[in-house]
């Protein structure tokens, strides 16, 4: 009985450590880089209308767009040449990032990280009724 209880708590501790390591790694990779949007795609299988919508966003709203995540939980972004800022929180496990307005606590967007390394960041997001993947690269 005592051995199984110990193993249970050990496995719970391992899960928490794994989740916090994922969060710390994501934060480390996100921080202090200017992430430039270079492509917008629809995740999974999609039709020509969805492809065209993604291309319209890529060549319009997301043209020359970028994100920068700062160490004080603030982010700066530019869409169509207009700067914006807000707060972010990397959730446990590091696969989801919640975005908040600078002055307020109600989350307005969640991004689902698909791939992150020192040079590339891909994440899924939902804008209006359109589910898309943004592909970003770290500015050199």
Secondary structure, 3 states (H helix, E strand, C coil): CHHHHHHHHHHHHHHHHHHHHHHHHHHHHHECCEEEEEEEECCCCCCHHHHHHHHHHHHCCCCCCEEEECCCCEEEEEECCEEEEEEEEECCCCCEEEEEECCCCCEEEEEEEEEECCCEEEEEEEECCEEEEEEEEECC
